[in-house]
Amino acid sequence: MISTAEATHINHFYISCINGERSSARVELNIKRDNKILQLAREPSFTVNKPTSKEVVARDFRHPENIGIFYCETTQERRRALRVYKCVFVFPANFVPHYLTLTVNKGETAHLTMKLLSPEKRDVTWKYNGNYYYMTHWNEVVNRTATLVVENATLANQGVFSASYFGDSPLNGAWMRLIVRDCPRMKWGPACDRDCPVCLNAGVCHGVNGDCVCPPGFMGTRCEMACREGMFGRNCQESCGPLPNGNCKGLRFCLPDPYGCSCASGWFGRHCEKACYNNMYGPDCRLSCKCQNGGVCNRFSGCQCLIGWRGQNCEKSDRAPQILDLDSNLEWNLNSSPKIKCSATGNPLPSHNSIELRKLDSTILKASQTIMEANKSTALFEIPRLNAQQGGLWECRVSTNGGQDSRKFNLTVKEPPVPTTAPKLLEKRSKQLVVMPAESHRGDGPVISTRLLYKPVENGNSWSSIIVYSDKEPITLMNLEPSTRYLVRVQLTRPGEGGEGSPGPEAIMETDCPEPTVQPEIDFSTMEGRNAIVKWQLPPNSGVTPGTATGFLVQLFAPPPDNEKLLEKETLLSVLSTVFHNLEYHQDYTMIVRLLNCGSQGPPSKPYSLRLNSQGPSSPRNVQALSLSTSAIQVKWQPPKDPNGGIKKYVIEYQPVGQGSPHHWVDIDDWNKTTKDVTALNSSTLYQFRVRAISKVPGEWSRFVQMMTQSDGDWGPCPPKGVPTRLSMLRVVRLIFYL
C-alpha cells in the first residue's frame, strides 16, 4: 500500500495498492476507509480506479475525508482476505508520530512516541482504537515528545493509538499503529516453537509462516538482496517511475503485518523527503553501515564491497569454488533415471543456480535440488530417461563471485541384457519343470540375476516368476498343475538401477501326468537257489486303472549302511511279481515297489527285506595260490565264516585258464587242513583255482585265484627231489678233471 507523504495540495494526495503475487488466480483489490475510530458526518466520496489487473488507486479526496485509517483489502481464490492498514493525517497538526507503525514481539515493552509540533502546557490524551486509554501530564513531556509505554505487549494490545491535547479535536492529533507479533523474538508457528530465519535489512519474521517480510527496496528469502534505486516489490519488479524523479522520494509504503509502514529505502522524514545521512541506509534510514575492508555505504542498499569481499559489512572474503565429490566414471543403464551429485565448497558457498552439468555438445543440465551445508553445497541432477546419445564426456561447472571450477566425468550407458534364445526343458514331472535359462543374450553384462517367468497357456492371465542369482544353473519350477502346458520365458538383470532387461523368447513346456497316490503292498517272496521271486498287490478298492497308472517300478537296495540301489525294474500294471537273479547268500537286501504313471512315481511301499541262506557252508576266505615248481602250485585258504552244520572236507577245483580243458577236482578229507599242493600240472601254464567246503551238502565256492607254474630250468627256491644242486655238479666236474 503506497500513499503520497509529500503532497502540497489535497488534489495531489492518492493511495494505491499493488498485488505482487505471481499467480494466475483471480485477485480482487479495493481501498476502503475504516470509520470505526474516526467517524465523518458524511460518507467518503473518493474514487477508486483500477489502472491494471493488480493495482487500484484512490483519488479525488475532499477535506477532511483524507484523514483517518485506510486499508487495502485483497481477496484471492482459495485464500483468506488480507488487509494492509495505513494511518493518514494532514498538516498543520499539533502532533506527528515518530513512525506510523511500531512492531514489537510478544512480551516486549512498546514505547509509542509523538512529537509535539506546537508545545503547550496541556495534558496529552491517548486513545486506543478510539477509546480513552491514558493521560500524559504536561510535566511528563520531555524534549517535546510524549511517550506511552505498553508493557508485556500481547496481541490484545495491537491496534490504533492516537494522541491529542486534552479536550482538543482528534483532527488536530495524530495516529499510529502498534503491531504485536504473536510469538516471542525469533520464534514463529502456532506453538511459537520454530526458529525464525535471520531477516536482514530491517526485514521482519512472519509469525504464521516464518517468512521474512522484506522492506521496500529489498528482496530474497532473508531480505539479503537490494533492489536497484527506485524499484520495490517481492521480486523488485515494481517501479516508482523513471529516474531521477522516480526514486520513491515522498512516498510512504505499508506492507502486510508484522512489517507495518515506512519510507522507501534511502529516505526518511515526515514526508519521506529527506535522504539518509552518512553511514545510514534502508527504510526510514534506520539502519547504519559498518562497512569493512574498503566497503562504501550506499543509502539505498547498504555496504557496497570491493572485489574479493562480501557480506552485510564486507567482512567475508571470497574464495574460488572447488569441486569436492564427483566420480570420474559413472555407469548407468539405458532408460534409467540417473541421479548425479556434484559437491563444491567456496566462499561464498555455491548457490542453487551456481552449479550445472554441461555436455560437450553444449547440453546444459540444471540442478533439481541443492543442499547447502555449513562448508559445502551439493547439487542433485536428474536425467528423466537416459538414452544412448547422453553417454560420453560431461563436465560439472561451478561459478560464484569468487571464481570458477570444473571437473569432467565420463557417463557410460549400458544396455540391459535380453535373452536371444528360449529356455530349454531338462526334466519334467507332474508338478515340476526343470528348466535351463537362455543360453545366449544380447546387451551388457554381467548378469547378476535371472528371473524365470511362467504362466499356463490356457487361462494364464498373469505371469508368476522365480528369481535366482545365476544364469548358468538349472531352475526348478514347483507346485505346477499336472498335464498342463506352460509359457516360459527368461528376464535377465545386470547391476544398477534399471538393469532389468526385457523378457526373451517364449517356450512351451508341459508337465507330466499326475503322480499316483496309491501305495502298493508286498505280499511275500520265495527263494530258488540264488534267485528270489517277489510278489505284491494293490489295496482293495484302490481305484487304480490304466488311466491313473501305467505300471510298477521295483527297486532293490544293498544292505545298510550303504543302502546303494543295486537294481530296478519296470513291470506292466497287470504284472504283480518279479524275479531277482544271482543274489548273494547271507546278504540283507531291501526292496520297494511304487506305481508309475507316465514318468511320475507314486509313494513307495513299505520296505521289504530279503535274505538268501544256503544249506551248505559259506565260501572259504582269503584264498591264495603259490607256484612251487614246473608241475606244482600250493593253494591255501581260511575256513568259512559260517560252517553251517560242520565241515567234513574241502574240494579244490582247478583248470588251465582260457584252454577250455575240463575241470579237475582235488578232495581234502581232513577238514582241519587248509593247505594243499596241487601236482601233475603242466609247466609254464596259468591255472585258476577255487575252493568250497562241504558239510551235509556242498557249500559256496570261493572267488577264483590264478597262478602260473614255473618254466623248465627254473627250479624255484628248492630243486625237485633227485635233482642235483649247482654245488654237487661242480664237484662232479672237478672229479672228472682229476681223473
VOGU-3710 file (C-alpha; in Angstrom, 3 decimals, decimal comma):
1> mistaeathi> 0,000/0,000/0,000  1,533/3,318/-1,134  0,494/6,911/-0,468  1,914/10,354/-1,074  3,660/11,570/2,045  4,682/14,890/0,422  1,504/16,252/-1,127  1,363/20,086/-1,307  -2,368/20,023/-2,004  -5,201/17,601/-1,320
11> nhfyiscing> -5,649/17,156/-5,061  -2,172/15,642/-5,194  -2,930/13,082/-2,500  -3,587/9,483/-3,532  -3,430/5,956/-2,161  -2,570/2,930/-4,305  -2,479/-0,802/-3,669  -0,358/-3,259/-5,663  -0,597/-7,042/-5,522  2,844/-8,569/-6,090
21> erssarveln> 1,731/-12,217/-6,273  2,705/-14,003/-9,499  -0,379/-16,168/-9,699  -2,951/-16,885/-12,373  -5,721/-16,936/-9,754  -8,189/-14,058/-9,885  -7,350/-11,258/-7,430  -9,762/-8,575/-6,218  -8,296/-5,336/-4,782  -10,085/-2,477/-3,057
31> ikrdnkilql> -9,269/0,596/-0,894  -11,584/1,447/1,978  -11,735/3,856/4,916  -12,200/2,467/8,440  -14,901/4,641/10,098  -14,885/2,809/13,412  -12,302/5,108/15,026  -12,789/8,465/13,336  -16,313/8,871/12,027  -17,257/11,571/9,489
41> arepsftvnk> -20,576/13,277/9,136  -20,877/12,137/5,559  -19,759/9,149/3,549  -16,368/9,462/1,825  -16,602/10,460/-1,814  -13,131/9,487/-3,086  -12,973/7,397/-6,218  -11,204/4,041/-6,691  -9,835/3,217/-10,140  -8,106/0,078/-11,402
51> ptskevvard> -5,410/1,039/-13,937  -4,081/-2,590/-14,134  -5,277/-6,028/-13,100  -3,092/-5,938/-9,998  -3,374/-2,298/-8,930  -6,070/0,054/-7,591  -5,724/3,801/-6,948  -7,856/6,046/-4,695  -8,026/9,783/-5,669  -10,254/12,862/-5,503
61> frhpenigif> -10,252/13,203/-1,723  -12,072/16,092/-0,019  -11,013/17,503/3,325  -11,298/16,043/5,921  -12,149/12,651/4,391  -8,450/12,191/3,691  -7,782/11,952/7,431  -8,125/8,673/9,373  -7,470/4,962/8,927  -7,424/3,482/5,453
71> ycettqerrr> -6,841/-0,101/4,431  -6,229/-2,044/1,274  -8,102/-5,354/1,028  -7,225/-8,198/-1,323  -9,239/-11,362/-1,877  -7,955/-14,280/-3,915  -9,473/-17,603/-4,874  -8,988/-20,287/-2,206  -7,192/-17,850/0,122  -8,399/-15,747/3,036
81> alrvykcvfv> -8,705/-11,968/2,698  -5,635/-9,864/3,532  -5,640/-6,270/4,752  -2,905/-3,630/4,912  -3,610/-0,627/7,171  -2,386/2,966/6,954  -2,923/5,963/9,228  -3,325/9,279/7,391  -3,302/12,773/8,867  -2,607/16,233/7,476
91> fpanfvphyl> -0,530/19,173/8,484  -0,631/21,596/10,175  -1,416/19,487/13,266  -0,300/19,563/16,860  1,325/16,111/16,803  3,264/13,895/14,496  4,336/10,272/15,276  7,980/9,379/15,043  6,864/6,332/12,982  3,446/5,470/11,603
101> tltvnkgeta> 3,813/1,904/12,908  5,746/0,198/15,666  6,312/-3,573/15,677  7,202/-5,466/18,860  7,352/-9,142/19,839  5,065/-10,809/22,329  6,103/-9,987/25,896  8,218/-6,952/24,965  7,687/-3,349/26,081  6,422/-0,903/23,451
111> hltmkllspe> 7,308/2,833/23,598  4,871/4,863/21,468  6,192/8,379/20,880  4,525/11,524/19,480  6,389/14,735/18,572  4,659/17,934/19,710  4,780/20,471/16,894  3,180/23,285/18,957  4,122/22,594/22,565  1,599/23,770/25,143
121> krdvtwkyng> 1,299/23,233/28,862  -1,640/20,929/28,348  -2,094/17,243/29,131  -1,974/14,733/26,290  -4,847/12,294/25,862  -4,060/8,837/24,477  -6,782/6,751/22,875  -6,744/3,109/21,809  -8,995/2,256/18,860  -10,960/5,466/19,579
131> nyyymthwne> -11,426/4,855/23,323  -9,675/6,623/26,168  -6,503/4,792/27,235  -4,094/7,061/29,181  -3,357/10,680/30,118  0,194/12,110/29,948  0,660/15,144/32,230  2,279/18,087/30,505  5,189/17,872/33,004  5,960/14,365/31,651
141> vvnrtatlvv> 6,554/15,653/28,124  10,337/15,552/27,550  12,090/17,178/24,594  8,713/17,984/23,058  7,972/14,213/22,972  5,026/12,472/24,617  5,658/8,768/25,310  3,165/5,972/26,023  4,627/2,774/27,491  2,838/-0,559/26,930
151> enatlanqgv> 4,484/-3,279/28,995  4,385/-7,042/28,306  2,639/-6,494/24,984  0,237/-9,131/23,672  -1,942/-9,452/20,617  -4,728/-7,742/22,579  -2,651/-4,527/22,623  -2,424/-4,378/18,834  -4,378/-1,525/17,273  -4,505/2,213/16,519
161> fsasyfgdsp> -3,275/4,658/19,155  -3,952/8,406/18,858  -2,644/11,419/20,771  -4,185/14,886/21,101  -4,358/17,689/23,636  -6,951/17,201/26,319  -10,313/18,480/25,054  -8,968/19,103/21,548  -10,422/17,773/18,279  -8,907/14,461/17,115
171> lngawmrliv> -8,410/16,105/13,713  -5,612/18,116/15,313  -3,963/14,996/16,714  -2,066/12,109/15,125  -2,421/8,311/14,823  -0,073/5,376/14,747  -0,466/1,564/14,778  1,054/-0,839/17,279  1,723/-4,263/15,727  2,385/-7,161/18,105
181> rdcprmkwgp> 3,851/-10,417/16,814  2,055/-13,310/18,472  5,370/-15,038/19,277  8,491/-14,088/21,210  11,525/-12,756/19,384  12,973/-15,071/16,676  10,135/-17,602/17,057  7,173/-18,490/14,850  4,486/-21,130/14,396  1,188/-21,994/16,133
191> acdrdcpvcl> 3,113/-23,043/19,240  5,930/-20,492/18,705  8,387/-23,389/18,820  10,091/-22,864/15,465  13,119/-20,654/14,873  12,880/-17,636/12,596  15,497/-17,034/9,932  17,803/-14,061/10,454  15,943/-11,394/8,457  18,411/-8,772/7,201
201> nagvchgvng> 17,980/-5,091/6,304  15,025/-4,462/8,723  13,028/-7,458/7,482  10,519/-8,902/9,996  9,807/-12,614/10,630  6,192/-13,560/9,923  4,669/-15,326/12,915  2,475/-17,700/10,877  4,695/-18,960/8,045  8,194/-17,992/9,222
211> dcvcppgfmg> 8,984/-15,977/6,061  10,873/-12,712/6,152  8,628/-9,746/5,206  11,119/-7,514/3,413  11,031/-3,691/3,500  10,530/-1,748/0,250  13,767/-1,905/-1,725  14,909/-5,403/-0,635  14,142/-8,988/-1,626  15,303/-12,569/-1,023
221> trcemacreg> 14,486/-15,288/1,479  16,342/-13,281/4,155  15,972/-9,821/2,543  19,643/-10,054/1,681  19,415/-8,587/-1,835  18,857/-4,889/-2,505  16,758/-3,665/-5,410  18,015/-1,053/-7,841  17,235/2,507/-6,876  13,542/3,279/-7,452
231> mfgrncqesc> 12,481/-0,403/-7,506  10,487/-2,365/-4,918  8,262/-5,437/-4,567  8,743/-9,079/-3,675  10,970/-9,622/-6,705  11,962/-5,964/-7,216  9,581/-5,941/-10,163  7,711/-2,708/-9,303  8,976/0,792/-10,114  8,394/4,224/-8,606
241> gplpngnckg> 8,862/5,679/-12,091  11,794/6,661/-14,301  14,836/8,180/-12,630  15,857/10,728/-11,489  12,384/11,646/-10,195  11,191/8,045/-9,833  13,417/7,295/-6,853  10,481/6,746/-4,429  11,040/10,128/-2,715  7,909/11,419/-0,940
251> lrfclpdpyg> 6,158/8,016/-0,892  5,174/6,000/2,146  4,902/2,185/1,871  2,775/-0,127/4,028  3,276/-3,894/3,883  1,369/-6,797/5,463  1,783/-7,264/9,205  4,041/-7,582/11,051  6,096/-5,154/8,959  3,874/-2,040/9,014
261> cscasgwfgr> 4,715/1,243/7,234  7,900/3,102/6,366  9,541/5,286/3,757  11,302/3,599/0,894  14,902/2,575/1,340  17,148/5,653/1,329  14,553/8,156/2,636  13,202/9,413/5,974  11,310/12,393/7,414  7,677/13,423/7,900
271> hcekacynnm> 7,130/13,386/4,183  9,816/10,788/3,279  11,574/13,678/1,594  14,993/13,532/3,287  17,912/11,465/2,064  19,807/9,354/4,590  22,773/10,901/6,344  26,257/9,428/6,101  26,547/5,744/7,016  22,750/5,356/7,311
281> ygpdcrlsck> 20,599/3,433/4,861  17,402/1,447/4,443  13,717/2,254/5,143  13,324/5,410/7,252  17,165/5,422/7,275  17,022/3,306/10,426  19,996/1,093/9,514  23,638/2,021/9,908  26,514/0,860/7,743  29,532/-0,733/9,370
291> cqnggvcnrf> 31,475/-1,323/6,215  34,874/-3,006/6,442  37,730/-3,696/4,039  37,145/-0,621/1,903  33,376/-1,017/1,581  31,319/2,139/0,885  27,856/2,809/2,359  25,060/3,256/-0,145  21,885/4,737/1,366  19,661/2,507/-0,733
301> sgcqcligwr> 21,417/-0,878/-0,367  23,952/-0,685/2,446  27,617/-1,613/2,128  28,985/-1,931/-1,393  32,055/-4,175/-1,199  35,294/-4,173/-3,132  36,095/-7,156/-5,354  37,042/-10,136/-3,221  34,840/-9,145/-0,271  31,211/-9,718/0,539
311> gqnceksdra> 28,745/-9,919/3,439  26,498/-7,419/5,217  29,547/-5,381/6,260  32,055/-6,638/3,637  33,572/-8,779/6,363  33,767/-12,036/4,344  36,403/-12,730/1,753  35,633/-14,579/-1,457  37,346/-17,880/-2,177  37,242/-19,625/-5,506
321> pqildldsnl> 34,913/-22,646/-5,506  36,361/-26,134/-5,511  34,558/-29,311/-6,554  34,841/-31,959/-3,842  32,875/-35,096/-4,682  32,323/-36,318/-8,215  33,112/-39,750/-9,633  35,228/-39,647/-12,764  33,412/-42,628/-14,283  29,688/-43,181/-13,921
331> ewnlnsspki> 27,800/-46,157/-15,284  24,025/-46,144/-15,730  21,611/-48,383/-17,569  19,672/-47,413/-20,667  16,251/-45,832/-19,940  17,084/-45,440/-16,237  16,775/-42,127/-14,373  20,280/-41,265/-13,150  20,738/-39,027/-10,126  24,147/-37,373/-10,294
341> kcsatgnplp> 25,614/-35,421/-7,374  28,233/-32,694/-7,597  29,522/-31,152/-4,344  31,602/-27,985/-4,096  32,918/-25,597/-1,482  33,950/-21,963/-1,681  33,283/-18,556/-0,234  30,568/-17,690/-0,934  29,101/-21,164/-0,953  27,761/-22,086/-4,400
351> shnsielrkl> 24,029/-21,474/-4,583  21,332/-23,449/-6,414  21,990/-21,692/-9,709  25,787/-21,769/-9,349  26,278/-25,467/-10,195  25,383/-27,021/-13,540  26,248/-30,016/-15,721  27,428/-29,489/-19,262  27,966/-31,942/-22,100  30,492/-31,278/-24,823
361> dstilkasqt> 27,647/-30,905/-27,332  26,535/-27,783/-25,340  23,745/-29,591/-23,468  23,199/-27,857/-20,097  21,502/-29,593/-17,191  20,269/-27,542/-14,230  20,130/-28,928/-10,693  16,768/-30,188/-9,470  17,787/-29,694/-5,848  20,696/-28,137/-3,957
371> imeankstal> 21,570/-28,863/-0,327  23,627/-26,090/1,261  25,523/-27,146/4,367  27,969/-25,245/6,540  31,004/-25,982/4,395  29,735/-27,258/1,056  26,876/-27,265/-1,416  25,645/-30,457/-3,078  23,650/-30,203/-6,295  21,464/-33,100/-7,434
381> feiprlnaqq> 20,893/-33,558/-11,160  18,323/-35,898/-12,688  18,104/-37,256/-16,232  14,489/-38,478/-16,642  15,102/-41,234/-19,221  18,681/-41,945/-20,202  19,359/-42,657/-23,869  22,494/-43,812/-25,643  23,233/-40,328/-27,024  23,542/-38,921/-23,495
391> gglwecrvst> 26,562/-41,068/-22,779  30,051/-39,666/-23,102  32,064/-36,884/-21,520  30,304/-34,454/-19,157  31,501/-31,578/-17,023  30,335/-30,203/-13,663  30,895/-26,437/-13,589  30,651/-24,185/-10,518  30,593/-20,377/-10,786  30,453/-17,887/-7,895
401> nggqdsrkfn> 31,690/-14,383/-7,202  34,934/-15,981/-6,066  35,662/-17,709/-9,360  35,014/-20,962/-11,221  35,906/-24,635/-11,038  35,044/-27,571/-13,275  35,619/-31,297/-13,381  34,954/-33,771/-16,183  33,470/-37,239/-15,854  32,517/-39,980/-18,275
411> ltvkeppvpt> 28,972/-41,297/-18,353  28,729/-44,817/-19,767  25,312/-46,039/-20,891  24,849/-49,787/-20,535  22,190/-51,810/-22,350  20,387/-54,290/-20,056  20,757/-57,936/-21,185  17,968/-59,572/-23,213  17,902/-63,351/-23,948  18,179/-64,297/-27,618
421> tapkllekrs> 17,214/-67,958/-27,135  14,244/-69,533/-25,420  14,722/-71,584/-22,247  15,091/-75,372/-22,572  13,285/-78,158/-20,723  15,666/-80,551/-18,961  13,254/-82,662/-16,940  9,558/-82,747/-16,286  7,389/-84,203/-13,554  3,745/-83,974/-12,693
431> kqlvvmpaes> 4,191/-80,755/-10,688  7,697/-79,665/-11,641  9,650/-78,466/-14,643  13,442/-78,322/-14,579  14,449/-75,551/-16,966  17,794/-74,300/-18,255  17,676/-70,496/-18,805  18,664/-68,816/-22,038  21,994/-69,930/-23,473  22,830/-66,554/-25,029
441> hrgdgpvist> 21,813/-62,900/-24,756  22,459/-59,501/-26,253  23,297/-56,387/-24,252  25,809/-55,761/-21,493  26,712/-57,986/-18,570  27,448/-59,124/-16,037  24,171/-60,931/-15,363  23,527/-60,807/-11,612  20,088/-62,416/-11,532  17,793/-64,471/-13,712
451> rllykpveng> 14,008/-64,254/-13,492  12,053/-67,159/-14,936  8,531/-66,076/-15,903  5,809/-68,663/-16,446  2,047/-68,971/-16,787  -0,413/-71,557/-18,143  -1,047/-71,406/-21,873  -4,757/-71,707/-21,215  -6,329/-69,185/-18,842  -2,984/-67,733/-17,792
461> nswssiivys> -3,835/-64,111/-17,006  -0,724/-63,079/-15,114  2,898/-64,197/-15,001  4,429/-65,888/-11,998  8,177/-65,713/-11,510  11,138/-67,133/-9,662  14,484/-65,348/-9,289  17,910/-66,979/-8,977  21,238/-65,217/-8,786  22,914/-67,083/-11,601
471> dkepitlmnl> 22,400/-67,574/-15,328  24,183/-70,949/-15,640  22,281/-73,210/-13,262  19,004/-75,029/-13,997  15,868/-73,634/-12,353  13,105/-75,836/-10,971  9,531/-74,585/-11,274  7,472/-76,163/-8,498  3,839/-76,516/-7,434  2,606/-76,681/-11,030
481> epstrylvrv> -0,526/-78,361/-12,348  -0,083/-81,864/-13,879  -0,595/-82,380/-17,611  -0,594/-78,614/-18,196  1,190/-76,579/-20,841  3,101/-73,508/-19,655  4,579/-70,489/-21,384  8,099/-69,954/-20,075  10,479/-67,054/-20,748  13,565/-65,511/-19,148
491> qltrpgegge> 14,373/-61,998/-17,947  17,977/-61,051/-17,111  19,271/-58,269/-14,859  22,638/-56,504/-14,714  23,894/-54,264/-11,863  22,437/-50,814/-11,257  19,074/-49,076/-11,365  17,078/-50,040/-14,443  19,339/-53,048/-15,075  16,452/-55,425/-15,755
501> gspgpeaime> 16,170/-56,200/-19,444  13,114/-57,147/-21,474  11,911/-60,783/-21,408  13,334/-63,087/-24,073  11,639/-65,562/-26,439  8,949/-67,866/-25,063  8,959/-71,661/-24,904  6,009/-74,005/-24,293  6,643/-76,750/-21,727  4,191/-79,372/-20,464
511> tdcpeptvqp> 4,170/-81,042/-17,068  3,897/-84,803/-16,739  0,745/-86,711/-15,928  -0,415/-86,826/-12,287  1,558/-88,795/-9,721  -0,134/-91,963/-8,452  -1,303/-91,771/-4,858  -1,829/-95,460/-4,038  0,854/-97,345/-2,059  1,427/-100,989/-3,195
521> eidfstmegr> 1,770/-103,745/-0,590  4,450/-106,501/-0,925  2,901/-109,929/-0,120  5,715/-112,479/0,073  8,846/-113,806/-1,557  10,195/-117,291/-2,380  13,786/-118,418/-2,841  15,067/-120,765/-5,538  18,772/-121,199/-5,167  20,250/-117,731/-5,578
531> naivkwqlpp> 17,076/-116,349/-7,128  14,257/-114,561/-5,282  10,659/-114,254/-6,525  8,749/-111,300/-5,003  5,000/-110,658/-5,315  2,845/-107,649/-4,369  -0,727/-106,398/-4,586  -2,757/-103,170/-4,512  -5,029/-102,267/-1,609  -8,685/-103,244/-2,073
541> nsgvtpgtat> -10,867/-100,647/-3,803  -7,793/-98,551/-4,628  -9,334/-97,434/-7,908  -6,104/-97,862/-9,892  -6,860/-98,169/-13,596  -4,774/-97,890/-16,770  -5,910/-94,268/-16,842  -4,309/-93,457/-13,493  -1,208/-95,706/-13,667  0,878/-97,354/-16,382
551> gflvqlfapp> 2,905/-99,911/-14,385  5,148/-100,636/-11,402  8,723/-99,665/-10,538  10,583/-102,294/-8,432  13,872/-101,280/-6,772  16,446/-103,420/-4,933  18,872/-101,875/-2,439  22,065/-103,103/-0,779  22,137/-103,696/2,960  22,861/-100,852/5,389
561> pdneklleke> 24,761/-98,673/5,885  25,344/-98,062/2,155  21,752/-98,683/1,016  23,016/-98,453/-2,546  20,443/-99,022/-5,276  21,509/-102,235/-6,989  18,742/-102,826/-9,476  15,397/-101,508/-10,654  12,799/-102,959/-12,967  9,558/-101,771/-14,521
571> tllsvlstvf> 6,578/-104,079/-14,978  3,210/-103,690/-16,606  0,226/-102,762/-14,494  -1,092/-106,339/-14,850  2,196/-107,936/-13,651  2,397/-108,119/-9,845  5,663/-110,046/-9,405  9,305/-110,077/-10,468  12,432/-112,261/-10,109  15,841/-111,157/-8,851
581> hnleyhqdyt> 18,624/-113,454/-10,160  22,066/-114,377/-8,777  21,721/-112,805/-5,365  24,426/-113,311/-2,791  23,911/-115,731/0,060  23,731/-114,397/3,593  23,194/-110,742/2,481  20,343/-108,499/3,732  18,569/-106,867/0,779  15,737/-104,317/0,803
591> mivrllncgs> 13,185/-103,784/-1,928  10,302/-101,362/-2,551  7,543/-101,132/-5,154  5,763/-97,991/-6,365  3,211/-97,203/-9,064  4,196/-95,398/-12,268  2,103/-93,056/-14,381  3,976/-91,892/-17,464  7,176/-90,566/-15,848  5,615/-89,808/-12,470
601> qgppskpysl> 6,222/-92,030/-9,464  3,806/-92,761/-6,666  4,583/-93,305/-2,979  6,839/-96,281/-2,173  5,600/-99,421/-0,483  6,859/-100,317/2,942  10,441/-101,648/2,640  10,606/-105,449/2,290  13,684/-107,378/3,486  15,280/-110,320/1,595
611> rlnsqgpssp> 17,990/-112,765/2,747  19,181/-115,929/0,916  20,610/-118,554/3,279  22,414/-121,518/1,621  22,245/-125,092/3,206  25,981/-125,578/2,946  28,874/-123,606/4,430  29,705/-120,147/3,233  32,662/-119,653/0,906  36,252/-120,099/2,233
621> rnvqalslst> 38,043/-116,830/2,846  41,324/-115,310/1,691  42,165/-117,977/-0,939  45,791/-117,723/-2,203  47,976/-119,659/-4,711  51,840/-120,072/-4,692  53,904/-121,540/-7,537  56,203/-124,344/-6,280  57,692/-125,846/-9,461  57,058/-126,564/-13,100
631> saiqvkwqpp> 54,305/-129,001/-12,095  53,087/-127,925/-8,627  51,145/-124,985/-7,136  50,272/-124,651/-3,474  46,688/-123,447/-2,605  45,812/-122,203/0,905  42,738/-120,592/2,470  40,950/-119,714/5,689  37,835/-121,531/6,947  34,357/-120,186/6,046
641> kdpnggikky> 32,774/-117,661/8,308  29,583/-119,743/8,519  30,312/-123,526/8,687  26,538/-124,263/8,621  26,443/-127,678/10,294  30,147/-128,509/10,399  32,798/-129,023/7,689  33,588/-132,569/6,618  36,015/-131,823/3,792  37,191/-129,256/1,237
651> vieyqpvgqg> 37,164/-129,516/-2,576  39,574/-127,629/-4,862  38,524/-127,069/-8,460  41,211/-126,093/-10,978  41,779/-125,814/-14,719  44,079/-124,010/-17,165  42,870/-120,505/-17,929  41,425/-119,991/-21,404  42,099/-123,510/-22,772  38,638/-124,965/-22,358
661> sphhwvdidd> 40,030/-128,008/-20,612  37,743/-129,988/-18,308  37,624/-129,124/-14,605  39,812/-131,110/-12,207  38,961/-131,809/-8,588  41,073/-132,414/-5,525  39,433/-133,561/-2,265  40,933/-132,762/1,140  39,304/-135,125/3,587  40,997/-133,623/6,609
671> wnkttkdvta> 38,673/-130,732/7,470  41,394/-129,181/9,684  43,762/-128,885/6,737  43,614/-125,527/4,866  46,663/-126,033/2,569  47,068/-128,348/-0,468  49,824/-128,807/-3,052  48,243/-129,436/-6,432  50,706/-131,509/-8,565  50,965/-133,096/-12,015
681> lnsstlyqfr> 50,499/-129,728/-13,651  51,950/-128,546/-16,922  54,914/-126,212/-16,845  54,609/-122,546/-17,836  50,802/-122,771/-17,620  48,355/-120,301/-15,956  45,808/-122,074/-13,751  42,755/-120,830/-11,848  41,612/-122,266/-8,507  38,568/-122,057/-6,268
691> vraiskvpge> 37,672/-123,798/-3,029  34,494/-124,797/-1,238  33,679/-126,591/1,992  31,252/-129,498/2,282  29,121/-130,428/5,262  25,949/-132,395/4,624  25,698/-130,554/1,290  28,268/-128,636/-0,758  28,852/-125,052/0,307  29,507/-121,895/-1,705
701> wsrfvqmmtq> 32,564/-121,599/-3,946  35,176/-119,021/-3,125  36,307/-116,483/-5,642  38,837/-117,605/-8,314  42,578/-117,054/-7,846  45,196/-117,546/-10,587  48,845/-118,693/-10,598  51,361/-119,898/-13,277  53,635/-122,937/-12,958  57,381/-122,446/-13,344
711> sdgdwgpcpp> 59,195/-122,972/-16,642  61,836/-125,670/-17,328  65,257/-124,769/-15,856  63,676/-122,569/-13,214  63,555/-124,728/-10,082  62,465/-122,018/-7,809  63,739/-121,764/-4,263  64,139/-125,582/-3,797  65,023/-128,108/-6,566  62,807/-131,117/-7,007
721> kgvptrlsml> 63,819/-134,308/-5,190  66,615/-136,197/-7,030  67,793/-133,166/-8,998  71,489/-132,303/-8,204  72,292/-128,842/-6,942  74,786/-126,450/-8,605  77,418/-127,228/-5,927  77,181/-131,040/-6,415  77,521/-130,587/-10,173  80,765/-128,626/-9,685
731> rvvrlifyl> 82,168/-131,435/-7,550  81,381/-133,955/-10,292  83,148/-131,733/-12,859  86,254/-131,425/-10,642  86,371/-135,211/-10,059  86,286/-135,906/-13,805  89,081/-133,315/-14,278  91,381/-135,039/-11,769  90,729/-138,407/-13,280
//
